[in-house]
Amino acid sequence: MRILLLYPYPLEPDGLSLQGHYLAKGLEELGVEVLSCDRFNDEEKPIAYKSFKPHFVLGIGFWADTPHLILDPMKNGLKPIPWFNADGWVANYHQELNSLPLMLATSNWVKSTYIRDGVKEDNIQVLNIGFDPGIFYPFLKDDPRIKDKRKELGVEDDEIMIFTAGGDVTSKGAQEMLRGIARIDAEFKDWKYIFKINDSFSSWNHGKEEEKLIAELGLDRGKIKYVNKIREFFKFRSHYFVVHL
């Protein structure tokens, strides 16, 4: 099988680019022949269509990228499969999305936003984003770098640090986590919750929902902190890590 992947390519330090990169690696490990191409490169895409002759064109983005990821391959007689994240509300392209035999979403929450905005759920399947265990791996809690970072964030040694990362944290399950914390907060108060977000309309807009929920649940706002610069957050490494607690 041959799959043409359309995403921000060559690889750059961007969520969508990494999403495509790890998908390509995973497909290749499964024996699929993969060709990566930048989703907006209107010079290279036609060449890839004709020379590579893919069985499917799998494009990464969100609903507004429909012309590049769906309509363009279809005009060239190819079968598109979009792998979408969420970005606000789905304003148009409902007919085009509903006509697809398969559409992928990065999480159940993302799937729910498309259904909420009028895209039928019959053809939407969830495909979670992959990762490289050579980059994302546990550190021991007593590692001095971990201790320094916990101190910088105001997390005490006897506190559990809960961490959610995303452009916005809503799509990564932050609201579900807040509700879960509220259920045990009366018995267990030794926690701090860190949100890693991007400076964007999406994080600001969804952030209003988190702030409202925090107040409704009666959680201590001082135990929840936003960090919006990941290079500062992990400044002692050139890549990301997972804290082992």
C-alpha positions as CSV (number, residue, x, y, z in Angstrom):
1,M,0.0,0.0,0.0
2,R,1.2,3.5,-0.8
3,I,0.1,6.5,1.3
4,L,0.9,10.1,0.5
5,L,1.1,12.1,3.8
6,L,0.3,15.9,3.6
7,Y,1.4,17.9,6.6
8,P,3.9,20.7,7.5
9,Y,6.9,19.1,5.9
10,P,10.0,19.0,6.2
11,L,9.8,18.4,9.9
12,E,9.7,21.5,12.0
13,P,9.1,22.0,15.8
14,D,5.3,22.2,15.3
15,G,2.5,19.9,16.6
16,L,1.1,19.1,13.2
17,S,4.5,18.5,11.8
18,L,5.4,16.1,14.6
19,Q,2.0,14.4,14.2
20,G,2.8,13.7,10.6
21,H,6.3,12.6,11.3
22,Y,5.4,10.0,13.8
23,L,2.5,8.7,11.6
24,A,5.0,8.3,8.8
25,K,7.4,6.3,11.0
26,G,4.6,4.2,12.3
27,L,3.2,3.4,8.9
28,E,6.7,2.5,7.6
29,E,7.2,0.2,10.5
30,L,4.0,-1.6,9.4
31,G,5.4,-2.0,5.9
32,V,3.4,0.8,4.3
33,E,5.2,2.7,1.5
34,V,5.0,6.4,2.6
35,L,5.8,9.7,0.8
36,S,5.6,12.9,2.8
37,C,4.8,16.2,1.2
38,D,4.0,19.7,2.5
39,R,0.2,20.1,2.4
40,F,0.3,23.6,1.0
41,N,3.0,23.0,-1.7
42,D,1.0,23.3,-4.9
43,E,4.1,22.5,-7.1
44,E,5.2,19.3,-5.4
45,K,1.8,17.8,-4.7
46,P,0.8,17.3,-8.4
47,I,4.1,15.6,-9.0
48,A,3.6,13.3,-6.0
49,Y,0.1,12.5,-7.2
50,K,1.3,11.4,-10.6
51,S,4.7,9.8,-9.8
52,F,3.9,8.1,-6.5
53,K,0.3,7.0,-7.4
54,P,-0.9,6.7,-3.8
55,H,-3.8,4.5,-2.8
56,F,-4.8,7.1,-0.2
57,V,-3.9,10.7,0.5
58,L,-3.8,11.2,4.3
59,G,-3.8,14.9,5.2
60,I,-3.3,16.5,8.6
61,G,-4.9,19.8,9.7
62,F,-8.4,21.0,10.6
63,W,-11.6,21.6,8.7
64,A,-10.5,24.8,7.1
65,D,-7.8,22.8,5.3
66,T,-10.4,20.9,3.4
67,P,-9.4,22.5,0.0
68,H,-5.8,21.4,0.4
69,L,-6.3,18.0,2.1
70,I,-9.6,16.8,0.5
71,L,-10.7,18.7,-2.5
72,D,-7.3,18.8,-4.2
73,P,-6.7,15.1,-4.0
74,M,-10.2,14.3,-5.2
75,K,-9.8,16.6,-8.2
76,N,-6.8,14.4,-9.1
77,G,-8.8,11.2,-8.8
78,L,-7.4,10.2,-5.4
79,K,-9.0,9.1,-2.1
80,P,-8.4,11.5,0.7
81,I,-8.5,10.7,4.4
82,P,-8.3,13.8,6.6
83,W,-6.8,13.5,10.1
84,F,-8.2,16.5,11.8
85,N,-7.7,18.3,15.1
86,A,-10.1,21.0,16.4
87,D,-10.0,24.7,15.9
88,G,-13.0,26.6,17.2
89,W,-16.2,25.6,15.5
90,V,-16.8,24.0,12.1
91,A,-18.1,26.8,9.9
92,N,-18.4,25.1,6.5
93,Y,-17.4,22.1,4.3
94,H,-20.1,20.0,6.0
95,Q,-21.2,18.4,2.8
96,E,-17.6,17.6,1.8
97,L,-16.8,16.1,5.2
98,N,-20.1,14.1,5.4
99,S,-19.5,12.6,2.0
100,L,-16.2,11.0,3.0
101,P,-16.1,7.2,3.8
102,L,-13.5,7.9,6.5
103,M,-12.4,10.9,8.6
104,L,-9.9,10.7,11.5
105,A,-9.9,12.8,14.6
106,T,-7.1,13.1,17.1
107,S,-9.2,12.4,20.2
108,N,-12.8,11.6,21.3
109,W,-13.1,15.2,22.3
110,V,-12.1,16.4,18.9
111,K,-14.6,14.0,17.4
112,S,-17.3,15.3,19.6
113,T,-16.7,18.9,18.4
114,Y,-17.2,17.9,14.8
115,I,-20.4,16.1,15.7
116,R,-21.5,19.0,17.7
117,D,-21.1,21.3,14.7
118,G,-23.0,19.2,12.2
119,V,-20.6,16.6,10.9
120,K,-22.1,13.1,11.0
121,E,-20.4,10.7,13.3
122,D,-20.8,7.6,11.1
123,N,-17.5,8.1,9.3
124,I,-15.3,9.6,12.1
125,Q,-12.8,7.3,13.8
126,V,-10.4,8.3,16.5
127,L,-6.6,8.0,15.8
128,N,-4.5,9.2,18.7
129,I,-1.2,10.9,18.0
130,G,2.0,8.8,18.2
131,F,5.2,9.5,20.1
132,D,8.8,8.4,20.1
133,P,9.7,6.6,23.4
134,G,13.3,7.5,22.7
135,I,12.3,11.2,23.4
136,F,9.4,10.9,25.8
137,Y,10.4,8.7,28.7
138,P,10.3,8.8,32.6
139,F,12.8,10.7,34.7
140,L,13.2,9.8,38.4
141,K,11.6,12.1,40.8
142,D,14.8,12.9,42.6
143,D,16.7,13.9,39.4
144,P,18.1,17.4,40.2
145,R,16.6,18.8,37.0
146,I,13.2,17.6,38.0
147,K,13.6,19.1,41.5
148,D,14.7,22.5,40.0
149,K,11.7,22.6,37.7
150,R,9.2,21.6,40.4
151,K,10.7,24.4,42.6
152,E,10.3,26.9,39.7
153,L,6.7,26.0,39.3
154,G,6.0,26.1,43.0
155,V,5.4,22.4,43.4
156,E,6.4,21.1,46.8
157,D,8.3,17.9,47.4
158,D,5.2,16.2,49.0
159,E,2.8,17.3,46.2
160,I,1.8,15.4,43.2
161,M,2.3,17.4,40.0
162,I,-0.4,16.8,37.4
163,F,0.6,18.0,33.9
164,T,-1.4,18.5,30.7
165,A,0.2,19.8,27.5
166,G,-1.4,21.2,24.3
167,G,-2.1,24.2,22.1
168,D,-5.1,24.3,24.4
169,V,-5.5,21.8,27.2
170,T,-9.3,21.4,26.7
171,S,-8.7,18.9,23.8
172,K,-6.2,17.0,26.0
173,G,-8.7,16.2,28.7
174,A,-8.1,19.0,31.2
175,Q,-11.8,19.5,32.0
176,E,-12.1,15.8,32.7
177,M,-9.1,15.9,34.9
178,L,-10.5,18.9,36.9
179,R,-13.7,17.0,37.5
180,G,-11.7,14.0,38.7
181,I,-9.6,16.1,41.0
182,A,-12.7,17.7,42.5
183,R,-14.0,14.3,43.5
184,I,-11.0,13.5,45.6
185,D,-9.9,17.0,46.7
186,A,-11.6,16.7,50.0
187,E,-9.5,13.7,51.0
188,F,-6.3,14.5,49.0
189,K,-5.2,18.1,48.7
190,D,-1.4,17.6,48.1
191,W,-1.4,18.4,44.3
192,K,-0.6,21.1,41.8
193,Y,-1.9,21.1,38.2
194,I,0.2,22.6,35.4
195,F,-1.3,23.6,32.1
196,K,1.1,23.9,29.2
197,I,-0.6,26.0,26.5
198,N,0.2,28.1,23.4
199,D,-0.5,31.8,23.1
200,S,-3.4,31.4,20.8
201,F,-7.1,32.3,20.4
202,S,-8.0,28.6,20.9
203,S,-6.2,28.4,24.3
204,W,-7.7,31.7,25.4
205,N,-11.2,30.8,24.2
206,H,-11.3,27.4,25.7
207,G,-9.4,28.7,28.8
208,K,-12.5,30.6,29.7
209,E,-14.3,27.2,30.0
210,E,-11.6,25.9,32.3
211,E,-11.7,29.0,34.5
212,K,-15.5,28.7,34.8
213,L,-15.2,25.1,35.7
214,I,-12.5,25.6,38.3
215,A,-14.8,28.2,40.0
216,E,-17.9,25.9,39.8
217,L,-16.0,23.0,41.3
218,G,-14.6,25.1,44.1
219,L,-11.0,24.2,43.4
220,D,-8.2,26.3,44.8
221,R,-7.1,28.5,41.8
222,G,-3.7,29.0,43.4
223,K,-2.9,25.3,42.8
224,I,-3.4,25.6,39.0
225,K,-0.8,27.3,36.9
226,Y,-0.5,28.1,33.2
227,V,2.8,27.9,31.3
228,N,2.8,29.1,27.7
229,K,6.4,28.8,26.6
230,I,7.5,25.2,26.3
231,R,11.1,26.1,25.5
232,E,11.4,27.9,28.8
233,F,9.4,25.1,30.6
234,F,11.9,22.5,29.4
235,K,14.9,24.8,28.9
236,F,17.5,22.3,30.2
237,R,16.7,19.8,27.4
238,S,16.5,20.1,23.6
239,H,13.4,17.9,23.6
240,Y,10.4,17.0,25.8
241,F,10.2,14.6,28.7
242,V,7.7,13.0,31.0
243,V,8.1,13.4,34.8
244,H,7.9,10.2,36.8
245,L,6.0,10.8,40.0
